[in-house]
Amino acid sequence: MKFMRLGHGEAHHLQCQQARQHLSELLEEKPQLTPALIKHIEDHLAECPPCQKFRETFLATVQALQAMPAQEVPARLRQALKSHVERFPSA
């Protein structure tokens, strides 16, 4: 699904993808992005209503998840995940 304004074509679509790809990094307290990339993304977000809506929804999701109480992972699930991860050694 492409999120782009009419008349902006593929170049705008790529800007949308880049902005959305780096959105979580941009929202970190100390983003690990170059100042030029941060400015590029912020400029895009300022002018792109679909990406603005995406950011709003993303922020609302993050806030909702942060508001949820922490829960203990059941021991059986924890063991199953551990076994699965151990089958795939990291490179």
Secondary structure, DSSP 8 states (H G I E B T S, - for coil): -----TT-HHHHHHHHHHHHHTHHHHTSSS--S-HHHHHHHHHHHHH-HHHHHHHHHHHHHHHHHHHS------HHHHHHHHHHHHTS---
